[in-house]
Amino acid sequence: MPGLVLHAGAVMMCAHPPGVVTLPAPTQLKVLVGLQPVATVSDVLVVGGCALTTSGGPFCTTVRWFQFSARVLAGGRPVLVQPTPPPGPGPGTGVPAPGPPMVQAMQIKVRAS
């Protein structure tokens, strides 16, 4: 499915604000969009500050992304894609607390299918 190529500089939140989703250590550094490494299926999207930490229940620690390119690879791995321009929900879920991440800002020029 086509979409915008997700990158390390994208601004995202978990489904339980103010949890911030980041890509602290991209697995590849050669393919860039907007001077930022593109995200691949091997990357771990980390959550910091999930609001569920105060409830005592399970809270988001990572985000599992479900949509990636079938044709475009970076470092031999499919790139992650966002189907709609921001702001909007991302095709993923928080782990272990489910809920779609919210993509607030990202590059909007490079697409992949």
C-alpha positions, 0 to 999 in steps of 0.5 A: 500500500502506498504512503509517505516514507516515515523518517527518524525526525517524524513527530509522533505521540502514542495513543495516550498523550503526552507519550512521545514516540521516537526512533532513537537508533535508526538501523540504517543511516545511508538513505535520507529524506529531509536530512533524516534517516528513513525508518525501516521494518527493523527499527524500534519506535520507542515511547517515552512518557505514556500517560498510562504510567500513572494508572499502574496498568501496562503502558506503551514502551514501543510502537509496532508499525504495520504498514511498509513498502513492498517495493522500496528498500533501505539497507535491504529492508522495507521502509515504513510508510504513513498512508495519510499526511499529518496530523493523523493516526499511524498504522500501528499500535502501542505495545503492550498498551494498544492504541494507534500512534498519532503522527503530528509532523513528518516529511510530505514529499517522498512517497513509496508503494 
